[in-house]
Amino acid sequence: GDKIVVIARPSDPNDIIGPKGFGDENWVTANETLAYKIRFENMATATAPAQVVTVTHPLDPDLDWRTFRVGSFGWGGMIFEVPENSSFYNQRLDLTKDHGFHVDVSASINIATGEAFWTVATVDPATGETPEDPLIGFLPPNNDKGVGDAFLTYTIRASRTAVTGDVIDAKARIIFDTEEPIDTPPIFNTIDAGMPTSAVSQLPTNADSKEFKVSWTGQDDEGGSALTDFTVLVSDNGGDFTPWLEDTALTE
């Protein structure tokens, strides 16, 4: 009879999650560490596990590429930590006991172009190569336990020259084995580089009553994210300042 050849194809939905900024513009401050997570999934409908997944990610020019740091990663409920302050990572994970294969994970950044990239590759311990059997791979088709879910993380900081209103765009490209590249939906944050200022209005030196009005004002730098609330501190007879009103929208 005729020989039937089944072509095994992995497939995925995916996204990138960035800092939860303030308001519709997703405002973030210029001096905070920005955390990102790239998620990818080998869908339940895939006919094979993914053996090699490559992620490429151009970093926005408003970021300081030298501050790129690789974070934890994982799949199928497993989480692998990365040594702190690592701008690159290259490790062979021995999963032979439970799965019969190694997984090589590498992550780095090209400082000249600002492109970050990751590779997660299944390795046959006997050959040191990608397994010849297409049904052996680190990321199986997904199920309700999330065996096909995977993630990568990194942190980075804004450029020192970033100004209020600069937009940080983020989009990653994920390639499963030899399939067509898949782009994540794009996300963005807007930088607020200026610090808001505030002041309490002058109080009388002496008061006849035990009750007196305290009022205050504040403003953000021009074009910034504006003010959302105030925290007012008070010192009693020269003691330490302690919060009196926290995260209030009042101004008196």
VMD Tcl script that draws the C-alpha trace (Angstrom):
set ca {
  {0.00 0.00 0.00}
  {0.89 3.68 -0.13}
  {3.05 5.07 2.66}
  {1.31 7.87 4.55}
  {3.62 10.61 5.87}
  {2.28 12.77 8.72}
  {3.94 16.16 8.95}
  {4.12 17.28 12.59}
  {3.50 20.99 13.09}
  {3.70 22.88 16.38}
  {1.70 26.12 16.69}
  {1.17 28.82 19.30}
  {-0.55 31.96 20.63}
  {1.76 34.35 22.46}
  {2.18 37.81 23.98}
  {4.48 40.18 25.82}
  {3.55 41.75 29.16}
  {5.25 44.94 30.32}
  {5.10 47.31 33.30}
  {1.60 48.22 34.44}
  {1.82 51.94 33.87}
  {-0.53 54.69 35.02}
  {-3.53 55.70 32.92}
  {-4.20 55.25 29.22}
  {-0.63 56.24 28.34}
  {0.82 53.56 30.65}
  {3.08 56.13 32.30}
  {6.25 54.91 34.04}
  {8.99 56.93 35.74}
  {12.32 57.42 34.02}
  {14.34 55.87 36.85}
  {12.44 52.64 37.60}
  {13.49 49.14 36.56}
  {11.06 47.93 33.89}
  {10.08 44.24 33.98}
  {8.86 42.30 30.94}
  {7.55 38.76 30.37}
  {7.31 37.06 26.97}
  {4.83 34.17 26.92}
  {4.45 31.47 24.29}
  {2.38 28.32 24.06}
  {2.39 25.16 22.01}
  {-1.33 24.85 21.43}
  {-3.29 21.77 22.34}
  {-4.08 21.28 18.64}
  {-0.38 20.92 17.72}
  {0.59 17.47 16.45}
  {4.09 17.57 17.97}
  {6.09 19.11 20.80}
  {8.29 22.09 19.98}
  {11.96 21.12 19.89}
  {13.58 24.51 19.36}
  {12.02 27.90 20.12}
  {13.81 31.13 19.23}
  {12.69 34.57 20.43}
  {14.05 37.81 18.98}
  {13.15 41.15 20.48}
  {14.31 44.58 19.26}
  {14.58 46.92 22.24}
  {13.29 50.48 22.00}
  {15.97 53.20 21.44}
  {14.61 55.10 24.49}
  {15.96 52.27 26.68}
  {19.51 51.91 27.99}
  {20.42 48.62 26.29}
  {23.39 48.13 28.63}
  {20.95 47.67 31.54}
  {19.30 44.60 29.92}
  {19.23 41.75 32.45}
  {18.02 38.20 31.84}
  {15.35 37.02 34.29}
  {13.82 33.69 35.20}
  {12.20 31.46 32.59}
  {10.25 28.25 32.48}
  {7.72 25.95 30.87}
  {5.28 23.23 31.86}
  {5.13 24.44 35.45}
  {8.94 24.44 35.88}
  {10.69 27.71 36.74}
  {14.43 28.20 36.32}
  {16.19 31.07 38.07}
  {19.01 33.05 36.48}
  {21.94 34.45 38.53}
  {21.29 38.07 39.51}
  {22.64 40.85 37.31}
  {23.17 38.60 34.26}
  {23.22 40.38 30.91}
  {23.55 36.99 29.18}
  {22.82 33.34 30.04}
  {23.97 30.05 28.55}
  {23.14 26.81 30.33}
  {22.46 23.14 29.62}
  {19.59 21.88 31.79}
  {19.75 18.16 32.50}
  {16.18 16.86 32.30}
  {17.18 13.28 31.47}
  {15.79 11.85 34.74}
  {12.19 12.89 34.03}
  {12.18 13.56 30.28}
  {15.16 11.80 28.71}
  {16.74 14.90 27.18}
  {18.78 18.02 27.89}
  {17.57 21.54 27.13}
  {20.07 24.22 26.12}
  {18.92 27.74 27.05}
  {20.78 30.82 25.88}
  {19.88 34.51 26.18}
  {21.86 37.59 25.26}
  {21.72 41.06 23.78}
  {23.50 42.63 20.85}
  {24.53 45.97 22.36}
  {25.28 47.43 18.90}
  {21.77 46.81 17.52}
  {19.70 46.61 20.72}
  {18.29 43.21 19.84}
  {17.72 40.68 22.62}
  {17.36 37.02 21.76}
  {16.69 33.69 23.44}
  {17.02 30.11 22.22}
  {15.50 27.10 24.00}
  {16.62 23.87 22.33}
  {15.98 20.19 23.05}
  {19.17 18.08 22.95}
  {19.46 14.31 22.57}
  {22.04 13.24 25.24}
  {23.32 10.45 22.96}
  {24.12 12.69 19.99}
  {24.33 16.23 21.41}
  {21.99 17.28 18.59}
  {18.30 18.01 18.17}
  {16.40 14.71 18.57}
  {15.70 13.00 15.24}
  {12.31 11.87 16.55}
  {9.95 14.84 15.98}
  {7.80 13.64 18.89}
  {10.59 14.40 21.39}
  {10.72 18.07 22.41}
  {10.80 20.26 25.52}
  {7.39 21.90 24.94}
  {4.55 19.42 24.37}
  {1.10 20.31 23.02}
  {-0.76 22.12 25.79}
  {-3.39 20.72 28.12}
  {-5.44 22.04 31.03}
  {-2.38 21.64 33.28}
  {-0.36 24.06 31.15}
  {2.34 21.63 29.98}
  {2.65 23.65 26.76}
  {2.91 27.08 28.42}
  {6.32 28.79 28.53}
  {7.71 32.18 29.51}
  {10.90 34.27 29.43}
  {11.55 37.42 31.48}
  {13.95 40.33 31.49}
  {14.39 43.76 33.05}
  {15.76 46.98 31.61}
  {15.88 50.69 32.41}
  {15.12 53.82 30.43}
  {17.93 55.74 28.78}
  {19.46 58.50 30.89}
  {18.60 60.91 28.09}
  {14.91 59.91 28.04}
  {12.50 62.81 28.39}
  {8.85 63.07 29.39}
  {6.61 61.80 26.59}
  {9.10 59.31 25.12}
  {7.24 56.10 24.22}
  {8.78 52.67 24.86}
  {7.44 50.15 22.34}
  {7.85 46.41 22.85}
  {7.13 43.52 20.50}
  {8.79 40.11 20.33}
  {9.02 37.56 17.52}
  {8.69 33.86 18.34}
  {9.78 31.03 16.04}
  {8.73 27.45 16.74}
  {11.14 25.03 15.05}
  {10.94 25.75 11.30}
  {7.50 27.39 11.38}
  {6.74 30.92 10.20}
  {7.68 33.64 12.74}
  {4.86 34.84 15.01}
  {4.87 38.40 16.36}
  {3.39 39.22 19.75}
  {0.81 41.99 19.92}
  {2.71 45.27 20.50}
  {2.61 47.04 23.88}
  {3.90 50.44 25.02}
  {4.69 52.63 28.01}
  {5.22 56.39 28.18}
  {8.04 57.92 30.21}
  {7.42 60.62 32.81}
  {10.94 61.91 33.43}
  {10.11 64.79 35.77}
  {9.31 64.48 39.44}
  {6.10 66.13 40.62}
  {6.43 68.96 43.14}
  {4.15 69.80 46.02}
  {4.00 72.13 49.00}
  {1.82 72.81 52.02}
  {0.51 76.39 52.18}
  {1.98 78.57 54.94}
  {0.30 77.92 58.29}
  {-0.20 80.59 60.96}
  {2.48 80.53 63.66}
  {-0.17 80.38 66.38}
  {-3.78 79.23 66.31}
  {-6.55 80.18 68.78}
  {-8.54 77.02 68.05}
  {-7.63 73.32 68.26}
  {-8.89 73.06 64.67}
  {-7.18 74.77 61.73}
  {-7.20 74.36 57.97}
  {-4.24 72.77 56.18}
  {-4.09 73.11 52.40}
  {-1.58 72.05 49.77}
  {-0.88 72.19 46.05}
  {1.19 70.20 43.58}
  {2.03 69.91 39.90}
  {3.81 67.56 37.52}
  {6.30 68.58 34.86}
  {4.82 69.90 31.61}
  {3.40 67.09 29.47}
  {3.81 64.59 32.30}
  {1.34 62.07 33.68}
  {-0.22 64.66 36.07}
  {-0.88 64.06 39.76}
  {-3.08 61.23 40.96}
  {-2.96 61.80 44.74}
  {-1.07 63.25 47.70}
  {0.36 61.81 50.90}
  {0.58 64.46 53.63}
  {3.06 64.00 56.47}
  {2.99 65.70 59.86}
  {5.58 66.25 62.59}
  {4.35 66.74 66.15}
  {6.62 69.01 68.23}
  {9.71 68.29 66.16}
  {9.21 64.50 66.07}
  {9.56 62.26 63.04}
  {7.27 62.95 60.09}
  {4.49 60.35 59.89}
  {1.68 59.96 57.33}
  {-1.47 61.90 58.22}
  {-3.39 61.47 54.93}
  {-2.28 58.77 52.49}
  {-3.03 58.68 48.74}
  {-5.70 61.35 49.03}
  {-7.21 63.42 46.22}
  {-8.04 66.23 48.68}
  {-6.11 69.51 48.60}
  {-7.25 70.88 52.00}
}
mol new
graphics top color blue
foreach p $ca { graphics top sphere $p radius 0.5 }
foreach p [lrange $ca 0 end-1] q [lrange $ca 1 end] { graphics top cylinder $p $q radius 0.2 }
display resetview
